[in-house]
Amino acid sequence: MEDFRFKVNLRGMIEILSDHLYSSPDVYIRELLQNAVDAVTGLKKWNEQTGKESIYEGNVTLEIEENKSLIFSDNGQGLTEDEIHQFLAIIGESSKRDIAHGMVEEDYIGRFGIGLLSCFMVADGITMLTKSCKQPNAPVLQWCGKPDGTYTIEHVEEEQFLEESGTKVILHAKAGMEQYFTRECLEKLVIHYGMLLHIPITIRQDGESKQINPTYLPWEEHTANGQELMIFGQMMFGEQFFDCIPFQFEEGGISGVIYIVNYSRLPSAKTEHKIYLKNMLLTEKGDNLIPDWAVFTRCLVNVMSLRPTASREGFYVDEDLAKARERIEDVICNYIIELAQKEPNRFHQFFSIHNLTLRSIALRSEKLFETLIDYLEFETTRGILTGYDLKNGGEDLIYAPTEEKYKQLSQLFFARDKLLINVTYVYSLELLECLGELYEINVCAVEEWEIEDLMRDLSPEDADTGFEFLENANQILKKYDCQAELKYFAPYHQPTFYLIDENTLFQRQIAASREQASSMFFNMLDAFATEYSNKMAATLFFNYNSPVVKKIVQLEETELQKIIVEILYVQALQVGGFALHNNEMSLLNRNILALIERGIS
C-alpha cells in the first residue's frame, strides 16, 4: 500500500487565517513581535548551553517607510538553512518545539509555527534575511515567500546584515493595506501588543528613533507603590480608578494588578481587561480567567504557563485556567473583606458606588456571597438591617412579597416589634433565600394567620358592645366584597386594617383594568373576573383600641355610621397602597360632602 502526503494550499491557508483564525490583520505585528521575542530568548538559551559568556541584550527595531514598507528586525538566534526548510515550509512546525517530544518549551510565547503566515494578510510577499548563531561564520540567508506556496533561498552579502545573528522581515504593503504601514498605526499596535515586553522595541523613521515600551512591570518592582500603580493603570486603560490590588502567584507564574473602577456598572456589562502571555498581549477579554461577576474591575494580568489557543487570542479551558481564575477570585474577595475590616469609610464609599452590582453578583458565587452578605442591606420593620443582623437574629425571616403587602403590614409588625422584610428591592428576595439556605434559617412569605396573630379577640364585654356595629358594618361592606371584624391591635392610632388574599387582590386588579380597557379586551377581562369571583376574601379589621372606632361603635345614627365606615374603608385601601377604583374615589368624595352638609345644617 502506497502512502501519500497531505498537501496544503497556502493561499487557502491564508484565507483561513484572515477569515477565521485571526480577528484582524492587526495581529501580524503581534506575530512578528512574538517571533522576535522568542528568537531573543533562544539566543540567551544558546549562550547558556554553549557556556558563552555574554552581556547580550536583545532588541527589536521597526524601520518604516510611510504607507509603503516595514523592516522588522531582531538580534536573536536566527535560522540555519535547514531550519528555514523545516520551520517555514511545514505548516504547524515551530522552531520552539522539542522535536523529540513534541512539546513547546515554556520560555517561548509561540507554539504553532504559523505566525509568519499572518504577514500575507498585509503583504503580497515576505522577504526574510537571517543569520544563525549556531554556525561559526554563518552565512546571511535570504528567504522569499509567496502566497502561492513557493519560496526561494539564497546567500547574500554580509554587508546587508550587521548583527552577529538575528532576523529581518521585510514587507511591502499590498493594495488596500497601506494603513498598516504608517507610523501612527505601527506605534499603536506595538504599544497595544508589546507594552509590557522586557525587550526594548524601537521605531525608526526618517533617521529618528524612539523606544516605545518601558521594559518593566511596576508590580514586580519592590519599590513600586500604590500611587505608581494607579498612574500606570491610568496610562494603560485611559481612566482613573478607585483602587488597585497588585498580586503575584508563584504557581503558574501569574501576576498583575486588579483595578477597581470609580463608577457604577451594570451587572450585565462586559469589561475590557488586558491579559498578557509572557508579557505579550493575548486578549482584552477576561473569559474564563477573570470571574464574570467582577464587572467593577479592569484587570491587567500577565501569565507565564497557561496554554493559548491557536489564534493566541484566548486560553485553553483546562484545570490550570480554572485554578488561576479561582486565585484571582480569592484576591478580589479578600480585598473586599479587608477593606471592610480595616478601612470602613473607604469600604462604604466603594459599596455605595457598586451597590446594585454587588447585590447582583453576590448570587453568582457562594464565595462572593459569603463575602458580601454581611454588608448587604434590607428594609425591615426594625429599620435597615444587614445580612449579618438577619443571620444572627435567631428568628425566622418573614417577608412581604409585594410593596403593597409591606405597606399594609409594616405598621402592625412594627407596633408589635415583629420582623417583616421588604423584598421588593432588586435582588432582595434572591439574597434573602440564599442567606436562609446557606445558614439554615427559615425564610418564608408572610401568611394570613401570622397577621391575625398580631391581633387579639375582644373581651366578652366589648364583643357585646360592638355586636350591633359589626352587623351593620358587614351589611355596608358587603357590596365591596369585604367583611368586617372587630379586634384589638397596635398601633392604637390606626383605626382599621384591610387584609386581602391573593385572589381578591387579583380581582381588584382585573376590575381596575376593566375600567381602562377598550372593548376588545373587556370580554376577556370579564371572563377572568368570573373565574375568580367566587374565590374572594377581604376583611376590614376595626381596631377597638382606637378612640375613633370606639366613637363609631357608640353612634346610634346608622346613616352617619355608614358614612364613616365607608370613609374608613377607602382610607384603609389608601394606607395599604391599593389603587382606588373609580367608584371608590366617588364614594370617598360623596361621603365627605355628606359630612360637610351635615355640619352646615
C-alpha positions as CSV (number, residue, x, y, z in Angstrom):
1,M,0.0,0.0,0.0
2,E,1.4,3.3,-1.0
3,D,1.5,6.2,1.4
4,F,0.6,9.7,0.2
5,R,1.4,13.1,1.8
6,F,-1.1,15.8,2.6
7,K,-0.6,19.0,0.6
8,V,-1.6,22.4,1.9
9,N,-2.9,25.1,-0.3
10,L,-1.1,28.1,1.1
11,R,-3.4,30.7,-0.4
12,G,-6.4,28.8,1.1
13,M,-4.5,28.6,4.4
14,I,-4.0,32.4,4.4
15,E,-7.8,32.8,3.8
16,I,-8.4,30.6,6.8
17,L,-6.0,32.7,8.9
18,S,-7.6,36.0,7.9
19,D,-11.2,35.0,7.9
20,H,-11.4,32.5,10.8
21,L,-8.3,32.2,13.0
22,Y,-7.2,35.8,13.5
23,S,-9.6,38.6,14.4
24,S,-8.0,41.2,12.2
25,P,-4.8,42.0,10.2
26,D,-3.6,43.8,13.3
27,V,-2.2,40.6,14.6
28,Y,0.6,40.5,12.1
29,I,2.6,42.8,14.4
30,R,1.8,40.6,17.3
31,E,3.1,37.6,15.5
32,L,6.3,39.4,14.4
33,L,6.9,40.7,18.0
34,Q,6.3,37.2,19.3
35,N,8.8,35.6,16.9
36,A,11.3,38.3,17.7
37,V,11.0,37.8,21.5
38,D,11.3,34.0,21.1
39,A,14.4,34.5,18.9
40,V,16.0,36.6,21.7
41,T,15.0,34.0,24.3
42,G,16.5,31.3,22.0
43,L,19.9,33.1,21.8
44,K,20.1,33.5,25.5
45,K,19.4,29.8,26.0
46,W,22.0,29.0,23.3
47,N,24.6,31.1,25.1
48,E,23.9,29.3,28.3
49,Q,24.1,25.9,26.7
50,T,27.4,26.6,25.0
51,G,28.9,28.3,28.0
52,K,29.4,31.5,26.2
53,E,29.9,34.5,28.5
54,S,27.9,37.3,27.1
55,I,26.4,40.7,28.1
56,Y,24.0,40.2,25.3
57,E,20.8,42.3,25.4
58,G,18.0,41.7,23.0
59,N,16.3,44.4,21.0
60,V,13.6,44.8,18.3
61,T,13.5,47.5,15.7
62,L,10.8,48.6,13.2
63,E,12.0,50.7,10.3
64,I,9.1,52.4,8.4
65,E,8.7,53.8,5.0
66,E,5.3,55.6,5.4
67,N,2.4,53.7,3.7
68,K,4.9,51.5,1.8
69,S,7.1,49.1,3.7
70,L,8.3,47.8,7.0
71,I,11.6,46.2,8.0
72,F,11.1,44.3,11.3
73,S,14.4,43.3,12.9
74,D,15.6,41.4,15.9
75,N,19.1,40.4,17.1
76,G,18.0,36.9,18.3
77,Q,19.3,33.5,17.3
78,G,18.4,33.5,13.6
79,L,17.8,30.4,11.4
80,T,20.0,28.0,9.5
81,E,19.1,26.8,6.0
82,D,17.8,23.5,7.4
83,E,15.7,25.3,9.9
84,I,14.2,27.5,7.2
85,H,13.1,24.5,5.3
86,Q,11.8,22.8,8.4
87,F,10.0,25.7,10.2
88,L,8.9,27.9,7.3
89,A,7.9,25.3,4.8
90,I,6.0,22.9,7.1
91,I,2.7,24.4,8.3
92,G,2.3,23.8,12.0
93,E,6.0,23.2,12.7
94,S,7.7,25.5,15.2
95,S,11.3,26.4,16.0
96,K,10.3,26.5,19.7
97,R,9.2,22.8,19.7
98,D,11.1,20.0,21.2
99,I,11.0,17.8,18.1
100,A,11.7,14.6,20.1
101,H,8.8,15.0,22.5
102,G,6.5,17.4,20.5
103,M,6.5,19.8,23.4
104,V,6.9,23.6,23.4
105,E,9.4,25.0,25.9
106,E,7.7,27.2,28.4
107,D,10.2,30.1,27.8
108,Y,8.7,30.7,24.4
109,I,5.5,32.5,23.6
110,G,4.7,30.9,20.2
111,R,3.6,27.4,19.7
112,F,2.0,26.6,16.4
113,G,4.5,27.6,13.7
114,I,2.0,29.6,11.6
115,G,2.7,33.1,12.9
116,L,4.8,34.4,10.0
117,L,2.0,33.5,7.6
118,S,-0.1,36.3,9.1
119,C,2.1,38.7,7.2
120,F,0.5,37.6,4.0
121,M,-2.7,39.3,5.2
122,V,-1.0,42.7,4.6
123,A,1.7,42.0,2.1
124,D,1.9,40.0,-1.2
125,G,5.2,38.6,-0.3
126,I,7.6,38.1,2.6
127,T,11.4,38.6,2.4
128,M,13.4,37.4,5.4
129,L,17.1,37.9,6.0
130,T,18.5,35.7,8.7
131,K,21.8,34.7,10.3
132,S,22.1,31.9,12.7
133,C,24.1,31.9,16.0
134,K,24.6,28.1,15.7
135,Q,27.2,28.1,13.0
136,P,30.6,29.7,13.0
137,N,30.8,32.3,10.3
138,A,27.2,31.6,9.4
139,P,26.0,33.0,6.0
140,V,23.3,35.6,5.7
141,L,20.3,33.8,4.1
142,Q,17.6,35.5,2.2
143,W,14.2,33.7,2.1
144,C,11.4,35.0,-0.1
145,G,8.0,33.5,0.3
146,K,5.0,34.0,-2.0
147,P,1.3,33.4,-1.2
148,D,1.1,30.7,-3.9
149,G,3.2,28.4,-1.7
150,T,6.6,28.8,-3.4
151,Y,9.7,30.2,-1.8
152,T,13.4,30.7,-2.6
153,I,16.5,30.7,-0.5
154,E,19.9,32.3,-1.5
155,H,23.1,33.5,0.2
156,V,23.5,37.3,0.2
157,E,26.4,39.7,1.0
158,E,27.4,40.0,4.7
159,E,27.0,43.8,4.5
160,Q,23.3,43.5,4.4
161,F,23.3,42.2,7.9
162,L,25.5,43.9,10.5
163,E,24.4,41.9,13.6
164,E,26.2,38.7,14.8
165,S,23.0,36.9,14.4
166,G,19.3,37.7,14.0
167,T,16.5,38.2,11.6
168,K,15.0,40.9,9.4
169,V,11.5,40.5,7.9
170,I,10.8,42.9,5.0
171,L,7.2,43.6,4.0
172,H,5.8,45.8,1.3
173,A,2.2,46.9,1.6
174,K,-0.3,45.2,-0.7
175,A,-3.1,47.3,-2.2
176,G,-5.7,48.3,0.3
177,M,-3.4,47.6,3.3
178,E,-1.3,50.7,3.3
179,Q,-2.8,51.9,6.6
180,Y,-0.9,49.1,8.4
181,F,2.4,50.6,7.3
182,T,2.0,54.0,8.8
183,R,4.0,55.3,11.8
184,E,0.7,56.0,13.7
185,C,-0.7,52.6,13.2
186,L,2.5,50.7,13.9
187,E,3.2,52.6,17.0
188,K,-0.3,52.0,18.2
189,L,-0.1,48.2,17.5
190,V,3.3,47.9,19.2
191,I,2.0,49.6,22.3
192,H,-1.2,47.5,22.2
193,Y,0.6,44.2,22.0
194,G,4.1,44.7,23.3
195,M,3.8,47.4,26.0
196,L,4.9,45.0,28.8
197,L,7.8,43.3,26.9
198,H,11.1,43.4,28.7
199,I,13.0,43.7,25.4
200,P,13.3,47.3,24.1
201,I,11.3,48.0,21.0
202,T,12.4,50.9,18.8
203,I,10.7,52.6,15.9
204,R,12.8,54.3,13.2
205,Q,11.7,56.6,10.6
206,D,13.5,59.3,8.5
207,G,16.6,58.9,10.6
208,E,14.9,59.4,14.0
209,S,14.5,56.6,16.6
210,K,12.0,56.2,19.5
211,Q,11.8,53.5,22.1
212,I,8.1,52.5,22.6
213,N,7.9,50.3,25.8
214,P,9.2,50.9,29.3
215,T,10.6,47.3,29.6
216,Y,9.5,46.8,33.2
217,L,6.4,45.7,35.1
218,P,5.8,48.1,38.1
219,W,4.0,45.5,40.3
220,E,7.1,43.3,40.1
221,E,9.3,46.1,41.4
222,H,9.9,46.1,45.2
223,T,9.9,49.9,45.2
224,A,6.6,50.2,43.4
225,N,3.9,51.9,45.4
226,G,0.2,52.3,45.1
227,Q,0.4,55.8,43.5
228,E,2.8,54.5,40.8
229,L,0.4,51.5,40.1
230,M,-2.6,53.9,39.9
231,I,-0.7,56.1,37.4
232,F,0.3,53.0,35.4
233,G,-3.3,51.8,35.3
234,Q,-4.5,55.2,34.1
235,M,-1.8,55.0,31.3
236,M,-2.8,51.5,30.3
237,F,-6.6,51.9,30.5
238,G,-7.1,55.7,30.0
239,E,-9.1,56.2,33.2
240,Q,-8.7,56.9,36.9
241,F,-9.5,54.2,39.4
242,F,-10.9,53.9,42.9
243,D,-8.2,51.5,44.0
244,C,-5.7,48.9,42.8
245,I,-4.8,45.4,44.0
246,P,-1.3,44.0,42.9
247,F,-0.9,40.3,43.1
248,Q,1.6,37.5,42.2
249,F,1.2,33.8,42.3
250,E,4.3,31.7,42.0
251,E,2.3,28.7,41.0
252,G,1.5,29.2,37.3
253,G,3.6,32.4,37.2
254,I,0.6,34.7,37.3
255,S,1.0,38.4,38.3
256,G,-0.7,41.7,37.7
257,V,-3.0,44.4,39.0
258,I,-6.7,44.4,39.6
259,Y,-8.1,47.9,39.2
260,I,-11.4,48.9,40.9
261,V,-13.4,51.3,38.7
262,N,-14.6,54.6,40.1
263,Y,-18.2,54.5,38.8
264,S,-21.2,52.2,38.9
265,R,-21.5,49.5,36.2
266,L,-24.5,47.3,35.3
267,P,-24.2,43.6,36.4
268,S,-24.5,42.6,32.7
269,A,-21.8,44.9,31.5
270,K,-18.8,43.5,29.5
271,T,-15.5,44.7,30.9
272,E,-12.3,45.0,28.9
273,H,-9.1,43.8,30.5
274,K,-5.5,43.4,29.4
275,I,-4.4,39.7,29.5
276,Y,-0.8,39.0,28.6
277,L,1.0,35.8,27.9
278,K,4.7,36.1,28.7
279,N,4.4,39.9,28.5
280,M,2.7,39.8,25.1
281,L,-0.9,40.9,24.9
282,L,-3.1,37.9,24.3
283,T,-6.7,39.3,24.7
284,E,-8.7,42.1,26.1
285,K,-11.4,39.6,27.2
286,G,-11.3,38.0,30.6
287,D,-13.3,35.0,29.6
288,N,-12.7,32.0,31.9
289,L,-9.8,33.8,33.7
290,I,-11.4,36.9,35.3
291,P,-14.6,36.0,37.2
292,D,-17.6,37.1,35.1
293,W,-19.1,38.8,38.1
294,A,-16.1,41.1,38.5
295,V,-17.6,43.9,36.3
296,F,-16.4,46.6,38.7
297,T,-12.8,45.7,37.9
298,R,-10.4,46.1,35.0
299,C,-7.5,43.6,35.3
300,L,-4.0,43.7,33.9
301,V,-2.7,40.1,34.1
302,N,0.5,38.5,32.9
303,V,0.6,34.7,32.8
304,M,3.6,32.5,32.1
305,S,2.4,29.0,31.7
306,L,-1.3,28.9,30.6
307,R,-1.9,27.4,27.2
308,P,-3.0,29.7,24.4
309,T,-5.4,28.7,21.7
310,A,-4.2,28.5,18.1
311,S,-5.2,32.1,17.4
312,R,-3.4,33.2,20.6
313,E,-6.5,35.3,21.5
314,G,-7.5,33.2,24.5
315,F,-6.6,30.3,26.7
316,Y,-7.5,26.6,26.6
317,V,-10.1,25.9,29.2
318,D,-8.4,23.4,31.4
319,E,-7.6,22.8,35.1
320,D,-4.8,25.3,35.2
321,L,-7.1,28.0,33.9
322,A,-9.7,27.1,36.5
323,K,-7.1,27.3,39.3
324,A,-5.9,30.7,38.0
325,R,-9.4,32.0,37.9
326,E,-10.0,30.8,41.5
327,R,-6.9,32.6,42.7
328,I,-8.0,35.8,41.1
329,E,-11.4,35.4,42.6
330,D,-9.8,35.0,46.0
331,V,-7.8,38.2,45.6
332,I,-10.9,40.2,44.9
333,C,-12.9,38.7,47.7
334,N,-10.1,39.1,50.2
335,Y,-9.8,42.8,49.1
336,I,-13.4,43.4,49.9
337,I,-13.2,41.7,53.3
338,E,-10.0,43.6,54.3
339,L,-11.4,46.9,53.1
340,A,-14.5,46.4,55.2
341,Q,-12.4,45.4,58.3
342,K,-9.6,47.9,58.0
343,E,-10.9,50.9,56.1
344,P,-14.7,51.1,56.8
345,N,-15.0,54.6,55.4
346,R,-13.5,53.6,52.1
347,F,-15.5,50.4,52.1
348,H,-18.7,52.3,52.4
349,Q,-17.6,54.6,49.6
350,F,-16.8,51.5,47.5
351,F,-20.1,49.9,48.4
352,S,-22.2,53.0,47.6
353,I,-20.6,53.1,44.1
354,H,-21.2,49.5,43.3
355,N,-24.2,48.6,45.5
356,L,-26.5,47.4,42.8
357,T,-23.8,45.4,41.0
358,L,-22.6,43.8,44.3
359,R,-26.2,42.8,45.1
360,S,-26.5,41.1,41.8
361,I,-23.0,39.4,41.6
362,A,-23.3,38.1,45.2
363,L,-25.7,35.5,43.8
364,R,-23.2,34.2,41.2
365,S,-20.6,32.7,43.6
366,E,-21.0,31.2,47.0
367,K,-17.6,32.5,48.0
368,L,-18.6,36.0,47.0
369,F,-22.0,35.7,48.7
370,E,-20.3,34.8,51.9
371,T,-18.0,37.8,51.5
372,L,-20.8,40.3,50.8
373,I,-23.9,39.2,52.6
374,D,-22.8,40.7,56.0
375,Y,-22.9,44.1,54.4
376,L,-25.9,43.9,52.1
377,E,-28.9,45.9,53.5
378,F,-32.6,45.0,53.7
379,E,-35.5,47.3,54.6
380,T,-37.4,45.9,57.6
381,T,-39.9,46.9,60.2
382,R,-36.9,47.3,62.5
383,G,-35.2,49.7,60.2
384,I,-32.4,48.9,57.8
385,L,-30.7,45.6,58.7
386,T,-27.7,44.0,57.2
387,G,-27.3,40.4,56.2
388,Y,-25.2,40.0,59.3
389,D,-28.0,41.2,61.5
390,L,-30.5,38.9,59.9
391,K,-28.4,35.7,60.1
392,N,-27.6,36.3,63.7
393,G,-31.1,37.5,64.8
394,G,-32.2,34.0,65.8
395,E,-35.6,34.2,64.3
396,D,-37.5,33.2,61.1
397,L,-37.1,35.7,58.2
398,I,-40.6,36.6,57.2
399,Y,-41.0,38.8,54.2
400,A,-43.8,40.7,52.4
401,P,-43.8,39.6,48.7
402,T,-45.1,42.9,47.3
403,E,-44.7,46.6,48.0
404,E,-48.4,46.8,48.7
405,K,-48.3,44.0,51.2
406,Y,-45.3,45.5,53.0
407,K,-47.1,48.9,53.2
408,Q,-50.2,47.2,54.5
409,L,-48.5,45.2,57.2
410,S,-45.5,47.3,58.3
411,Q,-47.3,49.3,60.9
412,L,-48.8,46.2,62.5
413,F,-45.5,44.4,62.7
414,F,-43.6,47.5,63.8
415,A,-46.1,48.1,66.6
416,R,-45.6,44.6,68.0
417,D,-41.8,44.6,67.3
418,K,-42.2,41.8,64.8
419,L,-39.7,41.4,62.0
420,L,-41.1,41.9,58.5
421,I,-38.7,42.3,55.5
422,N,-39.4,44.2,52.3
423,V,-38.0,42.2,49.4
424,T,-39.4,44.3,46.6
425,Y,-36.0,45.9,46.0
426,V,-33.8,44.5,43.3
427,Y,-32.4,41.0,44.2
428,S,-33.6,41.3,47.8
429,L,-35.7,38.1,47.7
430,E,-33.0,36.0,46.0
431,L,-30.4,37.2,48.5
432,L,-32.7,36.5,51.4
433,E,-33.4,33.0,50.2
434,C,-29.7,32.3,49.6
435,L,-29.0,33.5,53.1
436,G,-31.6,31.2,54.5
437,E,-30.3,28.2,52.6
438,L,-26.6,28.8,53.4
439,Y,-27.2,29.4,57.2
440,E,-30.2,27.1,57.6
441,I,-32.7,29.8,58.5
442,N,-36.4,29.6,57.7
443,V,-37.3,32.1,55.0
444,C,-40.9,32.4,54.0
445,A,-43.6,34.8,52.8
446,V,-45.9,36.2,55.5
447,E,-49.2,34.3,55.8
448,E,-52.6,35.4,57.0
449,W,-52.5,33.5,60.2
450,E,-49.3,35.4,61.1
451,I,-51.1,38.7,60.6
452,E,-54.1,37.6,62.6
453,D,-51.8,36.5,65.4
454,L,-50.8,40.2,65.8
455,M,-54.5,40.9,66.8
456,R,-56.4,39.9,69.9
457,D,-60.0,38.9,70.2
458,L,-62.3,41.3,72.0
459,S,-63.3,40.6,75.6
460,P,-66.9,39.3,76.1
461,E,-68.0,42.7,77.3
462,D,-66.5,44.6,74.3
463,A,-67.8,42.0,71.9
464,D,-71.3,42.6,73.2
465,T,-70.9,46.3,72.9
466,G,-69.7,46.0,69.3
467,F,-72.1,43.3,68.1
468,E,-74.6,45.7,66.6
469,F,-72.0,47.8,64.9
470,L,-70.3,44.7,63.5
471,E,-73.6,43.5,61.9
472,N,-74.2,47.0,60.4
473,A,-70.6,47.2,59.1
474,N,-70.9,43.8,57.4
475,Q,-74.0,45.0,55.6
476,I,-72.3,48.2,54.5
477,L,-69.1,46.4,53.2
478,K,-70.9,43.5,51.5
479,K,-71.2,45.5,48.3
480,Y,-67.4,45.9,48.3
481,D,-66.8,42.2,48.6
482,C,-65.5,42.7,52.1
483,Q,-66.4,41.6,55.6
484,A,-65.8,43.4,58.9
485,E,-64.2,42.2,62.2
486,L,-63.5,43.9,65.5
487,K,-60.1,43.3,67.1
488,Y,-57.6,44.7,69.4
489,F,-54.3,45.6,67.7
490,A,-51.5,48.2,67.7
491,P,-50.9,50.9,66.9
492,Y,-53.9,52.5,68.6
493,H,-53.9,55.4,66.2
494,Q,-54.6,53.1,63.2
495,P,-58.4,52.6,63.2
496,T,-58.6,50.0,60.5
497,F,-56.5,47.4,58.7
498,Y,-57.5,46.0,55.3
499,L,-56.4,42.4,54.7
500,I,-56.9,40.9,51.2
501,D,-55.8,37.5,49.9
502,E,-54.1,37.0,46.5
503,N,-57.3,36.0,44.6
504,T,-59.1,39.1,45.8
505,L,-56.1,41.3,45.0
506,F,-56.1,39.8,41.5
507,Q,-59.8,40.5,41.3
508,R,-59.2,44.2,42.2
509,Q,-56.5,44.4,39.5
510,I,-58.9,43.0,36.9
511,A,-61.6,45.4,38.0
512,A,-59.2,48.4,37.6
513,S,-58.1,47.1,34.2
514,R,-61.7,46.8,33.1
515,E,-62.3,50.5,33.9
516,Q,-59.5,51.4,31.5
517,A,-59.9,48.6,28.9
518,S,-61.1,49.1,25.3
519,S,-64.0,46.9,24.1
520,M,-61.5,44.5,22.5
521,F,-60.3,43.3,26.0
522,F,-63.4,43.9,28.0
523,N,-64.9,40.5,27.5
524,M,-61.5,38.7,28.2
525,L,-61.2,40.6,31.5
526,D,-64.8,39.8,32.3
527,A,-64.0,36.1,31.9
528,F,-61.1,36.4,34.3
529,A,-63.4,38.2,36.8
530,T,-66.0,35.4,36.5
531,E,-63.3,32.7,37.2
532,Y,-62.2,34.4,40.4
533,S,-65.4,35.9,41.6
534,N,-66.3,33.0,44.0
535,K,-62.8,32.8,45.5
536,M,-62.6,36.3,47.0
537,A,-61.8,37.1,50.7
538,A,-61.2,40.6,52.0
539,T,-61.5,41.7,55.6
540,L,-61.6,45.2,57.1
541,F,-60.4,44.9,60.7
542,F,-61.6,47.7,63.0
543,N,-59.2,48.4,65.9
544,Y,-61.1,48.6,69.2
545,N,-58.0,50.2,70.8
546,S,-58.6,53.2,68.5
547,P,-60.7,56.1,70.0
548,V,-62.1,56.7,66.5
549,V,-63.5,53.2,66.3
550,K,-64.9,53.3,69.9
551,K,-66.8,56.5,68.9
552,I,-68.2,54.9,65.8
553,V,-69.4,51.8,67.7
554,Q,-71.3,54.1,70.1
555,L,-73.0,56.0,67.3
556,E,-76.7,55.4,67.3
557,E,-77.4,57.0,63.9
558,T,-76.9,54.3,61.3
559,E,-76.7,56.6,58.4
560,L,-73.8,58.5,60.0
561,Q,-72.2,55.2,60.9
562,K,-72.5,54.1,57.3
563,I,-70.8,57.3,56.0
564,I,-67.8,56.9,58.4
565,V,-67.4,53.2,57.8
566,E,-67.2,53.8,54.1
567,I,-64.7,56.6,54.6
568,L,-62.6,54.3,56.8
569,Y,-62.8,51.6,54.2
570,V,-61.4,53.9,51.5
571,Q,-58.8,55.2,53.9
572,A,-57.7,51.6,54.7
573,L,-57.2,51.0,51.0
574,Q,-55.1,54.1,50.6
575,V,-52.9,53.2,53.6
576,G,-52.4,49.7,52.2
577,G,-51.2,51.2,48.9
578,F,-54.1,49.9,46.8
579,A,-55.1,51.8,43.7
580,L,-58.7,53.1,44.2
581,H,-61.4,52.2,41.6
582,N,-63.5,55.0,40.2
583,N,-66.5,54.0,42.3
584,E,-64.3,54.0,45.5
585,M,-63.0,57.5,44.8
586,S,-66.5,58.7,44.2
587,L,-67.6,57.0,47.4
588,L,-65.0,58.9,49.4
589,N,-65.9,62.3,47.8
590,R,-69.6,61.7,48.3
591,N,-69.3,60.8,52.0
592,I,-67.0,63.7,52.7
593,L,-69.6,66.0,51.1
594,A,-72.3,64.4,53.2
595,L,-70.4,65.1,56.4
596,I,-69.9,68.7,55.3
597,E,-73.6,69.1,54.6
598,R,-74.4,67.7,58.0
599,G,-72.2,70.2,59.7
600,I,-73.6,73.1,57.8
601,S,-77.2,72.0,58.6
